């Protein structure tokens, strides 16, 4: 539930706090950016803030935070993996897999990841590590951030008088989507492993010396 002290902080620091929390979440810090947006929109419905500014600030914070996360992933993430990857079971082969994934699914991941818990925090970092073209990333990052801010800002504004229930519904939906994606990913990985194990091995063509 939203603690009253957080709402008071939003009333006191307003758009600056909203920008900070959303930007930090987009940068990769696990803070409740979506909750802050919904709460700010609810406060706008009560006359404490302006909904147009809430949406604009949240969209700008999401876009800037994701852009920063992208460059951290691209400049620092690859170097980190190559230096310390053995400790987290990450190597160049897995980096290549990340790159292939973002070549095929990068646009969808960046845009729709904005609406899904975990992906909202980590998608930009992995897009950078996967070396997704920055122009393409920027297009889907900006469009995703604007649509996300508009949708959840509108929901918070329209239903903000029952804020705690609204927060629970939004949070549950976001985590449910994340769980479905994780389950689908695990199922796909298991299916591929089974398919590879059933594939006939290539015969040894080497002749005896």
C-alpha positions as CSV (number, residue, x, y, z in Angstrom):
1,X,0.0,0.0,0.0
2,X,1.0,3.6,-0.5
3,X,2.3,5.0,2.8
4,X,0.8,8.4,3.7
5,X,4.4,9.7,4.2
6,X,5.1,9.1,0.5
7,X,2.0,11.0,-0.5
8,X,3.1,13.8,1.7
9,X,6.5,13.8,0.1
10,X,4.8,14.1,-3.3
11,X,2.6,16.9,-2.0
12,X,5.8,18.7,-0.7
13,X,8.3,18.0,-3.5
14,X,5.8,17.4,-6.3
15,X,7.2,17.1,-9.8
16,X,10.8,17.0,-8.8
17,X,10.3,13.9,-6.7
18,X,8.1,12.3,-9.4
19,X,10.9,12.9,-12.0
20,X,13.6,11.5,-9.7
21,X,11.7,8.3,-8.8
22,X,10.6,7.5,-12.4
23,X,14.1,8.3,-13.8
24,X,15.9,6.1,-11.2
25,X,13.6,3.2,-12.0
26,X,14.2,3.6,-15.7
27,X,18.0,3.8,-15.0
28,X,17.9,0.4,-13.4
29,X,17.3,1.2,-9.7
30,X,14.4,-0.9,-8.3
31,X,12.2,2.0,-7.0
32,X,8.4,2.3,-7.5
33,X,8.3,4.6,-10.5
34,X,4.9,3.4,-11.7
35,X,3.5,3.8,-8.2
36,X,4.8,7.4,-8.0
37,X,3.2,8.2,-11.4
38,X,-0.2,6.8,-10.3
39,X,0.0,8.6,-6.9
40,X,0.9,11.9,-8.5
41,X,-2.0,11.5,-11.0
42,X,-4.3,10.8,-8.1
43,X,-3.1,13.9,-6.3
44,X,-3.8,15.8,-9.5
45,X,-7.4,14.6,-9.4
46,X,-7.6,16.0,-5.8
47,X,-6.3,19.4,-7.0
48,X,-2.7,19.2,-5.6
49,X,-0.9,18.8,-9.0
50,X,-1.7,19.3,-12.6
51,X,-2.3,16.1,-14.6
52,X,-0.8,17.5,-17.8
53,X,2.4,18.3,-16.0
54,X,2.4,14.9,-14.2
55,X,2.2,13.1,-17.5
56,X,4.8,15.3,-19.2
57,X,7.3,15.0,-16.2
58,X,6.8,11.2,-16.0
59,X,7.3,10.7,-19.7
60,X,10.5,12.9,-19.7
61,X,11.9,11.1,-16.7
62,X,11.2,7.7,-18.3
63,X,12.8,8.6,-21.6
64,X,15.9,10.2,-20.0
65,X,16.3,7.4,-17.4
66,X,16.1,4.7,-20.1
67,X,18.5,6.6,-22.3
68,X,21.0,6.8,-19.4
69,X,20.5,3.1,-18.7
70,X,21.1,2.2,-22.3
71,X,24.5,3.9,-22.3
72,X,25.4,2.4,-19.0
73,X,24.7,-1.0,-20.5
74,X,26.5,-0.2,-23.7
75,X,29.6,1.4,-22.3
76,X,29.9,-0.2,-18.8
77,X,27.9,-3.4,-19.1
78,X,29.9,-5.1,-21.8
79,X,33.2,-4.2,-20.1
80,X,31.8,-5.5,-16.8
81,X,30.8,-8.8,-18.3
82,X,34.2,-9.3,-20.0
83,X,36.0,-8.6,-16.8
84,X,33.8,-10.2,-14.2
85,X,31.4,-12.3,-16.2
86,X,32.8,-15.6,-15.1
87,X,31.5,-14.8,-11.6
88,X,27.9,-14.4,-12.8
89,X,28.1,-17.1,-15.6
90,X,28.1,-14.5,-18.4
91,X,30.5,-14.6,-21.3
92,X,30.9,-13.3,-24.8
93,X,28.7,-16.2,-26.1
94,X,25.8,-15.1,-23.9
95,X,26.4,-11.5,-24.9
96,X,26.1,-12.6,-28.5
97,X,22.8,-14.2,-27.6
98,X,21.6,-10.9,-26.1
99,X,22.5,-9.1,-29.2
100,X,20.6,-11.6,-31.4
101,X,17.6,-11.2,-29.2
102,X,17.6,-7.4,-29.5
103,X,18.1,-7.7,-33.2
104,X,14.8,-9.7,-33.5
105,X,12.8,-8.4,-30.5
106,X,14.4,-5.1,-29.4
107,X,11.6,-2.8,-30.5
108,X,8.9,-4.8,-28.8
109,X,11.0,-5.3,-25.6
110,X,11.8,-1.6,-25.2
111,X,8.2,-0.4,-26.0
112,X,6.2,-3.0,-24.1
113,X,8.8,-3.5,-21.4
114,X,7.8,-0.1,-20.0
115,X,4.5,-1.6,-18.9
116,X,5.9,-4.7,-17.2
117,X,7.6,-5.0,-13.8
118,X,11.3,-6.0,-14.0
119,X,11.5,-5.2,-17.7
120,X,10.7,-1.6,-16.9
121,X,13.8,-1.5,-14.8
122,X,16.2,-3.6,-16.9
123,X,15.2,-3.4,-20.5
124,X,17.3,-0.3,-21.3
125,X,20.4,-1.8,-19.7
126,X,20.1,-5.0,-21.7
127,X,19.3,-3.0,-24.9
128,X,22.6,-1.3,-24.4
129,X,24.5,-4.5,-23.7
130,X,22.8,-6.0,-26.7
131,X,24.1,-3.1,-28.8
132,X,20.6,-2.3,-30.1
133,X,21.0,0.7,-32.6
134,X,20.6,3.9,-30.6
135,X,18.3,5.5,-33.2
136,X,15.9,2.5,-33.0
137,X,16.1,2.4,-29.3
138,X,15.3,6.1,-29.0
139,X,12.2,5.8,-31.2
140,X,10.7,3.0,-29.1
141,X,11.9,4.4,-25.8
142,X,10.3,7.7,-26.5
143,X,7.0,6.3,-27.8
144,X,6.9,3.8,-24.9
145,X,7.6,6.4,-22.3
146,X,4.9,8.8,-23.6
147,X,2.2,6.1,-24.0
148,X,3.1,4.6,-20.5
149,X,2.9,8.0,-18.8
150,X,-0.4,8.9,-20.6
151,X,-2.1,5.6,-19.8
152,X,-1.1,5.3,-16.1
153,X,-1.5,9.0,-15.6
154,X,-5.0,8.9,-17.0
155,X,-5.9,5.8,-14.9
156,X,-4.5,7.4,-11.7
157,X,-6.4,10.6,-12.4
158,X,-9.7,8.9,-13.1
159,X,-9.6,6.4,-10.3
160,X,-7.4,8.2,-7.9
161,X,-10.0,8.6,-5.1
162,X,-9.5,4.9,-4.3
163,X,-5.8,5.1,-4.5
164,X,-4.8,2.1,-2.5
165,X,-7.1,-0.3,-4.4
166,X,-5.9,1.2,-7.7
167,X,-2.2,0.7,-6.7
168,X,-2.9,-3.0,-5.9
169,X,-4.6,-3.6,-9.2
170,X,-1.9,-1.9,-11.2
171,X,0.9,-3.6,-9.3
172,X,-0.7,-7.1,-9.6
173,X,-1.3,-6.7,-13.3
174,X,2.3,-5.6,-13.9
175,X,3.7,-8.5,-11.9
176,X,1.3,-11.0,-13.6
177,X,2.6,-9.9,-17.0
178,X,6.2,-10.4,-15.8
179,X,5.3,-13.9,-14.5
180,X,3.8,-14.8,-17.8
181,X,6.8,-13.6,-19.7
182,X,9.2,-15.5,-17.4
183,X,7.2,-18.7,-17.7
184,X,7.0,-18.4,-21.5
185,X,10.8,-17.9,-21.6
186,X,11.5,-20.9,-19.4
187,X,9.1,-23.0,-21.5
188,X,10.8,-21.9,-24.7
189,X,14.3,-22.7,-23.2
190,X,13.2,-26.2,-22.2
191,X,11.6,-26.8,-25.6
192,X,14.8,-25.8,-27.4
193,X,17.0,-27.9,-25.1
194,X,14.8,-31.0,-25.8
195,X,14.8,-30.4,-29.5
196,X,18.6,-30.0,-29.5
197,X,19.0,-33.2,-27.5
198,X,16.8,-35.1,-30.0
199,X,18.8,-33.9,-33.1
200,X,21.1,-36.6,-34.5
201,X,24.7,-36.0,-34.0
202,X,26.9,-35.4,-37.0
203,X,28.9,-38.6,-37.9
204,X,32.6,-38.5,-37.3
205,X,34.1,-38.3,-40.7
206,X,37.7,-38.5,-39.5
207,X,39.5,-41.6,-40.9
208,X,41.7,-43.7,-38.7
209,X,45.3,-42.8,-39.1
